[in-house]
Every structure is written in structure tokens, then in C-alpha cells.
């Protein structure tokens, strides 16, 4: 029996000088006025499905100062709006986020823990969040480290096995408020087993591929996400710049399943129901893990 891979918080790792150097003033000076594209939200819970935020551009030094404030003198939507930076490549569609390319000066302060081979490296995503900001629950298809450089984050996680209870739309869950879910709308959510950890500055959370995570910034903070290819390189979609497109074989299987379901529509309802149930049993028998992991 292959043991199930689980998240773990690593403490006391050597992360470089970033943990002491990255003050608001230092960050502002280090990368100066270069423009960055950011998410701005009038409410703390950002929702990627309804897109309750806007994209705006600010000079990096201005952005850092604003993200660190609670009330803003200058703002786009509201004086207590929240800011979120997720670094992207030069060409968002083709280039992968890499702190060494997008923030070369800051990259020199970071030592990324070497728990994977160099050729497995996929991306390093620089992130800055306002205090109180909550990101939607989602999964990624690659293993990753969430390196909390400064500030404090609370992370709520769910196992891939609990996908049936998370009301998924693609890679994202529709349940935004994991602390106070709307159980009339999402009754099965109570069945999802919740894991939770609090990351202090200098902590590193290992999030295995396919594990769902919901991240709440308890304080203004700076983090770095490092993604790497746990599967052979050819398993991944070549056009994936964010690390969240399903592996090629999974995408093909879903397309084939959609075609099979379309074919079932040729039958009357009673027959369709019977053969659909048989298909479900067959999938469980052939593809589910037979352990309790």
C-alpha cells in the first residue's frame, strides 16, 4: 500500500536573509517604482468564480506601502480595500512566474529549500497580501512549498478524497467562507475533513499536489510559493503557466467520459440511469484506491 502524501509544516529551515531583511521599507526600495499588476478587492474574501475583484496596476513601492495599511488615503474601490499580488511572467500566457526574473534583487535574499531536483523546478511565485485577505479554496496539480517569509497566515486544507463535498467548479471550490459555510446551499460540506495550520514568519508548508487549500492572511505578509513537477515532465500540459491545468491523461479521460455521457443520452431515462450506475461502479472498482490512506 502506497502511503497517502500529506501536508506538513517545516520549521527552522535556512531560508536566507529574506526573513530579517524584508521590511516594508526595504521591499519598497529594492524593487522601486516598477509597475506590478495586482488584485484589488473591496471585501476580504476573494472569489475567483464570481470575480469580485478588479485588476489594477501600481508602482511596486506604492503597492507595498498600500498593502501594509489598513485604511487608505488613496484607493480604487474603498478605503479599506484589500490588495493581493501574485507575480506573473512577462507574457502572462507564455512565461512562468520566477522570482529570479521578475524580482531579481529580492531573489538574492532567498534560499529555496532543496527537496527536489533542479530540473523538476516549475515556478517561484512571489506573493504579497493585505491583512485579512482570504483566497478561494483550490487545488494545484504540482507539489509546492508555501514559504511564509514575513507575517502570519492561516491555512485550511482538505484531502483530494474530499473533492465530492467541496462543490467544485474546475479547480476551485464554490464554498468561500470555510469558517461559516452556508450549509443550506452546501449541505455536503460538513463531510469534508478540515486540516488547519498557522504559518508564522519563516515557516514552510508543503502542500502535495491535489490537496485543496484556503489561505487567510492574518497579517500583512510576504510569501513565496515554489512549485515543482512531482510527475514525469511529459505528464503536464505544456501550455500551463500557473501550475493548475490537469495532467494531460486526466484531461483526456474527462473528455472521453463527457463523450460517453453524451452517448448515454441516446437511451431512455430508465436505461440511462441503470448504465450510468454501472459505469460509476466500474470506475470505483478500476480506479479508486483500495486503502483507507
Secondary structure, DSSP 8 states (H G I E B T S, - for coil): -------EEE-S----THHHH--HHHHHHHHTT-EEEEEEESSSB--TTTT-EEEEEEEHHHHHHHHH-SS-SS-SS-TT-EEEEE---SSTTT---BHHHHSHHHHTT------S-GGGEEEEEEEEE-TT-B---B--SSEEEEEEEES-EEEEEE-GGGGGGS-EETTEES---SSS--TTT-GGGGGS--EEEEE-TT-EEEE-TT-EEEEEESSSEEEEEEEE--S-GGGS-TT-SSS-S--HHHHHHHHHHHHHHHHHTTS-HHHHHHHHHHHHHHHHHHHS-SS--
